[in-house]
Amino acid sequence: MAIKANKTYFIKRYSSSAYLNVYGNSYTGDMQPIKLWTKVETDPMQKWQFDAEPTTGAYLCTMCDLTRAINLYSTKTPNWTLWAKAGNTTDGLVKIQEYASGVYYIYLPNRNLYLTANNTSNGTQVTWTSKVSPASVTQLWQFEEEESLKVDSYVPS
């Protein structure tokens, strides 16, 4: 599957059942942390969308507020947090790179840091770290495109 702009995805840590999730029950403001959580199909806090071609550089926006995108909060505390997309610097631009069929790295090309989750339990903080070699499941991600709502056809009697 090709990952595209303006499509909605759930993003799962490879070899687990843990998904990227804006922490909490609703969007509360900038610097809200991103953690892993068990998938909930109806939760906009777990849905993500690239605003441009992700292989060349894009903001990864949360569907709970498309004006907010992931960002490097601090180089000293490399937590993955939300920030106003319009206010993002190049630290908010991410790229994806295919590792294997359907498995990707998500990284910050301007910082050479990779999205990393060292655990898979609910509440695990996602951070930016240097690339691990050889490849580790802690830095590999899978994208699941959200299925469109299926509407049964209605035939009046």
N, C-alpha and C positions, 0 to 999 in steps of 0.2 A: 504494500500500500504506500503510495506517495503521500507525504505529509504536505498539506497545502494551507495557504493563507485563508482566513475567513471560514474555516471549517471548525466545528467544535469537537474537542477531544478530551477524553479522560487520559491521564498520563500515569502509567503504572511503573513502579520500580521492577525491573526485570527479575524474573524468577521469584515473584512474591504476589501477594494479594493486597499490597499497600499502594495507595494512589496519592498524588499531590493534592493537597487540600489547603485552602485558605483557612487558617485556624479560627475556630469559633462558629457561631450559627448564622452570622451575617457580617457584611462588610462594615467595619467600624472606623477605618481611616488608614492613612499611610503608615507604613512600618508594621503592618499586621503580619505576623510570621506565617510562613508556609511550612506545613508539617505533612506527615503521611497519615492516611486514615483508610479504613475499610471503605470500599466503594458504596456509594448511595446514588442510584441512577437519577434521582430527581433533585439532587443537591447542586445548585449553581456554584457552590464553594469548591467543587471538584471539577469544574468544566473550564477548559482553557481554549484560547484561540490566538493564532499568530496573525498579526496585522499586515504582514508582508511575507515574501518568500523566505521560509526558515533556513534554507541552505545557504543563503547569502547574507542574512542578518534581518532580524525582526524583533518586535516587542512581543512577548508572550503575555497576553492579557487574560485577566480573570473574567469569567462570564457573570460574576456577581456585580461587576462594574467595569465595563469595557474601557473606561478612561484610566484604569489602573493596570500596571504591568509589573512583572517581577523585576527585581533590581538587586544589585549588590549593596547591602546596607552599609558595610564598612569593610575595609581591607583588614582591619584588626579583628573584627568580629564578623566573619564572612557568612552571616546568616542571609537566607533567602527571604526577602520581604517584598511587600507591595509598595509601589510609589506611583505618583501621578505620571501617566505616560508622557504627557506634554512636558513634564519637568525632568524626565530621565535624561541622563547624559548617555554617552556610548557605553557606560557600565550597565545599562539596561538592555542593550542589544544582545540577543543570543543567537546562536546558530545551532543547527543539528547536523550531526554527521553519522551516517549509517555505519554501524559496527558489523552487523550481520543482518541477514534478511529479517526485517521487522524489528530490529533492535538498534537503538540510537544512543549517541552521546548528546547531551545538551550542554553547551559551554559558552563562556564569555570570551570571545576572541581577543578583545582588548586587554584582558587580564590574564588570559591563558588559564582560566579556572573552570572546573567541571562540576556540574550538579551532582551532589553526593548525598546518599542516605545510608548511614552505617548500620541501620537497624530497620526492621520492617513492622514494628509494633505501632499501634495507634499513638499519635503524639510525637513520633520521632521527628526532631528538627532536621530540616534539609539545609545543607550548607554548600558553599563553594570551596573546593580544594583543588590542589594540583592533580594532574592526570596520573592515575595509578597504572603501573606497568608491571606485569601483564594486566590486561583488562580485568576489571572486577565488577561483579554484579552490583556493587554499591554505586557505580557510575553509569549503569546501563538502564535504558528506559524504553518502554513500549507505549505506543499511542493507539487508543481505541476510539475510532470515530463514533460520535453520538449518532444513533440511528434517528432518522426523521420520524416524527409521529406518524403512525399508520392510521389512516382513517378508512373505516369500512364504507363502501359505497352504499348509498341509501336509495332504494327504489320505492317511490310512493305507491301505495295500493289503490 
